[in-house]
Amino acid sequence: MSRPMHVALICLLCSAVLLRRSSSELCHPEDKTVLLGIKDSLNNPYALASWTPDTDCCDWYCVECDPMSNRIVTLSINAVSLPGQIPPLIGHLPYLSSIRLHKLTNLTGPIPPSIIRLMNLQFLTLSWINLTGNIPDFLGQLTRLIFLDLSYNNLSGHIPSSLSNPPNLRSLRLDRNRLTGEIPESIGNIQGKSVYIYLSHNQLSGKIPQSFARMDLEYVDLSRNNLEGGVSMLFGGNTSIQVVDISRNRFEFNFSEVVPPTGLIHLDVSHNKVYGGIPKGLTEVAFLQNFNVSYNRLCGEIPVGGSLQGFDEYCYFHNRCLCGAPLAACII
């Protein structure tokens, strides 16, 4: 074989290899361009080192492609140091169904408006990333949302009433922020099964909306706020609720009138102004694992039965005149 033909054959083989490599790449070119732009806007962090132009973005760390369309459907970056703000380019990945940005403590700024473009989004987690500003009203337009987690940030202002708009929303986490004002009545419009509501460690005030009685609540944490009034809307006909934490607020109600569901596993009403006695219905709660009524104005004998005598005295102390095991015997 002559030298020119030999060189031509080598070039042909190289071209075939390159063509085969290019044709086997699954990643959609538009998604790849956007991801490379996101990496650049974050100053090319080491956590995204696998994001290189000469590789298939479906093989990159922190992302996932749909097996049928090969479009990027998941973006998940956790526990790394990323400076700057959430890149607006994130809104140009139209097939995203899940975003998880968690423990990126150097990431600051507001939630970018471009997220409203992600109409396929079902799971949105932006937690522990020092977000600032208000919770944007436009999040309520993400109609496919199932899970919204904005916890452990520095978000301020009121809770937008529009957050209850997504018809399939099941979990709302706004805890550990600097939110003020009242809980919107519209939150009770969340009508899915086994709803989880986390609003603790904020500066919320006012009363729990009566609309909470319409929700199929399984978990509600309103602790460490400035809430007041009663809590009948959390119990009553709501038999699915398992976890209730309303501790360290200003609630003032007759605890004797509470009808606890038998499925309760956690109940904390400590550090409030709750009066009356321990409801006898708690003796019928078979799997109560955590219980605290300390620092209230309760009185009377602790009912005997269920798990009530299994909790130590610190779960009952600093009340007006509670008595009976595990506290001192009642004086007849």
ChimeraX attribute file (.defattr): number of C-alpha atoms within 10 A of each C-alpha:
attribute: neighborCount
match mode: 1-to-1
recipient: residues
	/A:1	5
	/A:2	6
	/A:3	8
	/A:4	8
	/A:5	10
	/A:6	11
	/A:7	11
	/A:8	11
	/A:9	12
	/A:10	11
	/A:11	12
	/A:12	12
	/A:13	12
	/A:14	12
	/A:15	12
	/A:16	12
	/A:17	12
	/A:18	12
	/A:19	11
	/A:20	11
	/A:21	13
	/A:22	13
	/A:23	9
	/A:24	10
	/A:25	16
	/A:26	16
	/A:27	20
	/A:28	16
	/A:29	13
	/A:30	12
	/A:31	20
	/A:32	21
	/A:33	13
	/A:34	16
	/A:35	24
	/A:36	18
	/A:37	16
	/A:38	18
	/A:39	18
	/A:40	13
	/A:41	17
	/A:42	17
	/A:43	12
	/A:44	15
	/A:45	15
	/A:46	12
	/A:47	16
	/A:48	18
	/A:49	11
	/A:50	14
	/A:51	23
	/A:52	14
	/A:53	11
	/A:54	9
	/A:55	15
	/A:56	19
	/A:57	27
	/A:58	22
	/A:59	15
	/A:60	16
	/A:61	15
	/A:62	16
	/A:63	19
	/A:64	19
	/A:65	22
	/A:66	15
	/A:67	11
	/A:68	6
	/A:69	12
	/A:70	17
	/A:71	23
	/A:72	25
	/A:73	20
	/A:74	20
	/A:75	20
	/A:76	14
	/A:77	18
	/A:78	15
	/A:79	13
	/A:80	16
	/A:81	15
	/A:82	22
	/A:83	15
	/A:84	13
	/A:85	18
	/A:86	21
	/A:87	16
	/A:88	14
	/A:89	16
	/A:90	20
	/A:91	18
	/A:92	17
	/A:93	22
	/A:94	17
	/A:95	21
	/A:96	26
	/A:97	20
	/A:98	21
	/A:99	19
	/A:100	17
	/A:101	20
	/A:102	21
	/A:103	20
	/A:104	19
	/A:105	17
	/A:106	16
	/A:107	21
	/A:108	19
	/A:109	16
	/A:110	17
	/A:111	21
	/A:112	15
	/A:113	13
	/A:114	14
	/A:115	20
	/A:116	15
	/A:117	17
	/A:118	21
	/A:119	17
	/A:120	17
	/A:121	23
	/A:122	20
	/A:123	19
	/A:124	22
	/A:125	17
	/A:126	21
	/A:127	24
	/A:128	22
	/A:129	25
	/A:130	21
	/A:131	26
	/A:132	16
	/A:133	14
	/A:134	17
	/A:135	20
	/A:136	18
	/A:137	13
	/A:138	14
	/A:139	21
	/A:140	18
	/A:141	17
	/A:142	21
	/A:143	19
	/A:144	19
	/A:145	25
	/A:146	18
	/A:147	19
	/A:148	20
	/A:149	18
	/A:150	24
	/A:151	25
	/A:152	21
	/A:153	22
	/A:154	21
	/A:155	26
	/A:156	18
	/A:157	16
	/A:158	18
	/A:159	22
	/A:160	18
	/A:161	15
	/A:162	16
	/A:163	25
	/A:164	23
	/A:165	19
	/A:166	21
	/A:167	16
	/A:168	17
	/A:169	24
	/A:170	21
	/A:171	20
	/A:172	22
	/A:173	19
	/A:174	24
	/A:175	24
	/A:176	21
	/A:177	22
	/A:178	20
	/A:179	25
	/A:180	18
	/A:181	16
	/A:182	17
	/A:183	21
	/A:184	18
	/A:185	15
	/A:186	17
	/A:187	22
	/A:188	18
	/A:189	18
	/A:190	26
	/A:191	18
	/A:192	16
	/A:193	14
	/A:194	16
	/A:195	19
	/A:196	22
	/A:197	20
	/A:198	19
	/A:199	23
	/A:200	24
	/A:201	21
	/A:202	22
	/A:203	21
	/A:204	25
	/A:205	17
	/A:206	16
	/A:207	18
	/A:208	22
	/A:209	18
	/A:210	15
	/A:211	16
	/A:212	21
	/A:213	18
	/A:214	16
	/A:215	22
	/A:216	22
	/A:217	27
	/A:218	20
	/A:219	19
	/A:220	20
	/A:221	19
	/A:222	22
	/A:223	24
	/A:224	21
	/A:225	21
	/A:226	20
	/A:227	25
	/A:228	18
	/A:229	15
	/A:230	18
	/A:231	21
	/A:232	19
	/A:233	16
	/A:234	27
	/A:235	18
	/A:236	14
	/A:237	15
	/A:238	20
	/A:239	17
	/A:240	19
	/A:241	25
	/A:242	21
	/A:243	19
	/A:244	22
	/A:245	20
	/A:246	22
	/A:247	24
	/A:248	21
	/A:249	22
	/A:250	21
	/A:251	25
	/A:252	17
	/A:253	18
	/A:254	19
	/A:255	20
	/A:256	16
	/A:257	15
	/A:258	19
	/A:259	18
	/A:260	23
	/A:261	20
	/A:262	18
	/A:263	17
	/A:264	23
	/A:265	17
	/A:266	17
	/A:267	19
	/A:268	19
	/A:269	22
	/A:270	25
	/A:271	22
	/A:272	21
	/A:273	20
	/A:274	25
	/A:275	18
	/A:276	17
	/A:277	20
	/A:278	22
	/A:279	16
	/A:280	19
	/A:281	17
	/A:282	21
	/A:283	19
	/A:284	16
	/A:285	19
	/A:286	14
	/A:287	14
	/A:288	22
	/A:289	14
	/A:290	15
	/A:291	22
	/A:292	20
	/A:293	23
	/A:294	21
	/A:295	21
	/A:296	21
	/A:297	21
	/A:298	26
	/A:299	17
	/A:300	14
	/A:301	18
	/A:302	23
	/A:303	18
	/A:304	14
	/A:305	15
	/A:306	16
	/A:307	17
	/A:308	23
	/A:309	16
	/A:310	13
	/A:311	16
	/A:312	14
	/A:313	15
	/A:314	13
	/A:315	18
	/A:316	22
	/A:317	20
	/A:318	17
	/A:319	19
	/A:320	14
	/A:321	13
	/A:322	22
	/A:323	20
	/A:324	15
	/A:325	19
	/A:326	18
	/A:327	17
	/A:328	11
	/A:329	12
	/A:330	13
	/A:331	7
	/A:332	3
